[in-house]
Amino acid sequence: MKAKYLELLKEQLKEFQASKDDINDILSDYSQLYDDVLEAKGSDELVWQTLGDPKKQAFELIDSLKIKKEKGIKQKIIA
């Protein structure tokens, strides 16, 4: 189930054209997060409920990455 969750997340991030570095960072974070929630909750179904649908998570992550990058670009231009 963990592999399926991470694969769905990865596919959606690729569809949103996230960079390989961003995808690797996100998958690493979510892999650890999945393990932590699984340990606390005890079942894969509860992990999916807690973390949310991987496709929706990818959408939210892409939005936050774009905002973060835009801030970085603006700061570089100001400097």
C-alpha positions, 0 to 999 in steps of 0.5 A: 500500500505504501508503494502504491501511495508513493507511486500515485503521488509521483505520477501526479507530481510528474504530470504537474511537471515538478522537477526531479529534485522536488519529486525526490524530496517530496517522496522521501518526506512522504515515505517517512511520514507514511511510516510514522502514521502507519506506526501510530494508526496501525493500518494502511487504510487509516494512513490514507485517510490521514494523509489524504488522497495522493492526487490531491496532496500533489496538487497542494504540494505543487501550489506551495512549490510554485509560491516558494519558487516565486518568492525566491525569484522575487527576492533575487530580483530585489537583491 
